[in-house]
Amino acid sequence: MKQLALCLLAAALVLTACGKDEDENQSPANTFTYNGQEITTPYGYIMDWGSEGNQLIFADKELILDGLSTNASAVGIDIDTIISGQTYTFKKSDAAGYDKKQHFGYAAVYNNQPFANGEFSANAQVQDSLIGGMVTLRLVDNVYNIVYDLKYVNTTVKGEYNGELTPAY
């Protein structure tokens, strides 16, 4: 009887261990946390501003739909030069020592704000008083892994995005 109990315990441990391995191999959900609220961001976009750099956008809604008028949540991060494996730190782009290969100069967060005609409305509230932060970017075969930690005067926004980025213009 003891052997049967030990076999059942061993089988349970093996099944539990296998379940944990499977969970660890899955990509983390595309989300960001804002004031303790987790917001899912399945949509990722990249805006190429040419010599002005790029903006990476992670949103809870498909923002490039014609005629879309809704409330939306999104994070936008300006990265001048995309380098896979790079961790960028916040530094204002007009500050001495700003290096577009090591720093990012702007990030904005919209939480459940009015969005229409391809942009957030003029009366939308935006968190853009960035005082610190970091963004780590990895790119393999057009699939991005972006982890960000943005520090604002009154809050911190942490998130991650995994997937392809749709060009947005």
C-alpha positions as CSV (number, residue, x, y, z in Angstrom):
1,M,0.0,0.0,0.0
2,K,2.9,2.4,0.8
3,Q,4.4,1.7,-2.6
4,L,1.1,2.6,-4.3
5,A,0.9,5.8,-2.3
6,L,4.6,6.6,-3.2
7,C,3.9,5.8,-6.9
8,L,0.9,8.1,-6.9
9,L,2.9,10.9,-5.2
10,A,5.7,10.5,-7.7
11,A,3.2,10.6,-10.6
12,A,1.6,13.7,-9.2
13,L,5.0,15.4,-8.9
14,V,6.0,14.5,-12.5
15,L,2.7,15.8,-13.8
16,T,3.0,19.0,-11.8
17,A,6.6,19.5,-12.9
18,C,5.6,19.0,-16.5
19,G,2.8,21.5,-16.2
20,K,5.1,24.1,-14.8
21,D,7.6,23.6,-17.6
22,E,4.8,24.1,-20.2
23,D,3.7,27.3,-18.5
24,E,7.3,28.6,-18.3
25,N,7.8,28.1,-22.1
26,Q,4.7,30.1,-23.0
27,S,5.2,33.7,-24.0
28,P,4.1,36.2,-21.3
29,A,0.8,38.0,-22.0
30,N,1.0,41.4,-23.7
31,T,0.1,43.7,-20.9
32,F,1.0,46.8,-18.9
33,T,0.2,47.7,-15.4
34,Y,-1.1,51.2,-14.7
35,N,-2.0,52.2,-11.1
36,G,-2.4,48.6,-10.1
37,Q,-4.7,47.8,-13.1
38,E,-3.4,45.2,-15.6
39,I,-4.3,46.2,-19.2
40,T,-4.0,43.7,-22.0
41,T,-2.3,45.0,-25.2
42,P,-2.6,42.4,-28.0
43,Y,-2.0,45.1,-30.7
44,G,1.5,46.4,-31.5
45,Y,2.4,49.0,-34.0
46,I,5.5,50.7,-35.2
47,M,5.6,54.2,-36.6
48,D,8.7,55.0,-38.7
49,W,9.3,58.7,-38.6
50,G,12.4,58.5,-40.8
51,S,15.3,60.5,-39.5
52,E,13.2,61.3,-36.4
53,G,13.2,57.7,-35.3
54,N,10.4,55.3,-34.4
55,Q,7.5,55.1,-32.0
56,L,6.5,51.7,-30.7
57,I,2.8,51.5,-29.6
58,F,1.1,48.8,-27.6
59,A,-2.7,49.0,-27.4
60,D,-5.8,47.3,-26.1
61,K,-7.8,48.0,-29.3
62,E,-7.0,47.7,-33.0
63,L,-6.2,51.4,-33.5
64,I,-5.8,51.5,-37.3
65,L,-9.4,50.5,-38.1
66,D,-11.1,53.1,-40.3
67,G,-13.9,54.9,-38.5
68,L,-12.8,53.6,-35.1
69,S,-14.3,55.7,-32.3
70,T,-13.9,54.3,-28.8
71,N,-12.0,54.6,-25.5
72,A,-8.6,53.0,-25.7
73,S,-5.5,52.3,-23.6
74,A,-2.0,52.5,-25.1
75,V,1.6,52.9,-24.4
76,G,3.8,54.8,-26.9
77,I,7.6,54.7,-26.6
78,D,10.0,56.7,-28.9
79,I,13.0,54.7,-29.9
80,D,15.3,56.4,-32.3
81,T,17.5,53.4,-33.3
82,I,16.2,49.9,-33.0
83,I,19.0,47.5,-31.9
84,S,18.1,43.9,-30.9
85,G,19.4,43.1,-27.4
86,Q,19.7,46.7,-26.4
87,T,18.4,48.1,-23.1
88,Y,17.6,51.8,-23.5
89,T,17.4,54.1,-20.5
90,F,15.4,57.3,-20.3
91,K,17.2,60.6,-21.1
92,K,15.5,63.6,-22.6
93,S,16.5,63.8,-26.3
94,D,17.8,67.4,-25.9
95,A,19.9,66.6,-22.9
96,A,23.7,66.5,-23.1
97,G,25.0,63.0,-23.7
98,Y,21.8,61.8,-25.3
99,D,22.8,58.8,-27.5
100,K,20.0,57.5,-29.8
101,K,21.5,54.0,-29.6
102,Q,21.4,53.9,-25.8
103,H,18.5,56.2,-24.7
104,F,14.9,56.9,-25.4
105,G,13.5,60.4,-24.9
106,Y,9.7,60.0,-24.6
107,A,7.0,57.7,-23.6
108,A,3.3,58.3,-23.1
109,V,0.5,56.3,-21.5
110,Y,-3.2,56.6,-22.2
111,N,-5.6,54.7,-20.0
112,N,-9.2,54.3,-21.2
113,Q,-9.1,57.6,-23.1
114,P,-11.2,58.8,-26.1
115,F,-9.8,57.8,-29.5
116,A,-11.2,58.6,-32.9
117,N,-9.9,59.2,-36.5
118,G,-6.6,57.6,-35.8
119,E,-5.6,59.5,-32.7
120,F,-6.4,60.2,-29.1
121,S,-8.6,63.3,-28.8
122,A,-7.3,66.6,-27.7
123,N,-9.1,66.3,-24.3
124,A,-7.6,62.8,-23.6
125,Q,-5.6,62.6,-20.4
126,V,-2.1,61.4,-21.1
127,Q,0.7,60.4,-18.7
128,D,3.8,61.8,-20.3
129,S,5.8,63.4,-17.4
130,L,8.5,60.7,-17.6
131,I,11.3,61.0,-15.1
132,G,13.0,57.7,-15.6
133,G,12.8,54.2,-17.0
134,M,14.2,51.5,-19.2
135,V,13.2,49.6,-22.3
136,T,14.7,46.3,-23.3
137,L,14.1,45.3,-26.9
138,R,14.8,42.0,-28.7
139,L,14.0,41.3,-32.3
140,V,14.2,37.9,-34.0
141,D,12.6,37.2,-37.4
142,N,10.3,40.2,-37.1
143,V,9.1,39.1,-33.7
144,Y,9.7,41.6,-30.9
145,N,10.1,41.1,-27.2
146,I,9.9,44.5,-25.5
147,V,10.0,44.9,-21.8
148,Y,9.5,48.3,-20.3
149,D,9.5,50.0,-17.0
150,L,8.4,53.7,-17.2
151,K,8.7,56.0,-14.1
152,Y,6.4,59.0,-14.0
153,V,6.0,61.7,-11.3
154,N,3.1,59.9,-9.7
155,T,3.1,56.3,-11.0
156,T,5.2,53.6,-12.6
157,V,4.0,51.7,-15.7
158,K,5.5,48.2,-16.3
159,G,4.7,46.1,-19.3
160,E,5.8,43.6,-21.9
161,Y,4.9,43.1,-25.6
162,N,5.7,39.9,-27.6
163,G,4.9,39.7,-31.3
164,E,5.1,41.4,-34.6
165,L,4.5,45.1,-34.9
166,T,2.2,46.4,-37.6
167,P,3.4,49.5,-39.5
168,A,1.1,52.5,-38.7
169,Y,1.1,55.7,-40.6
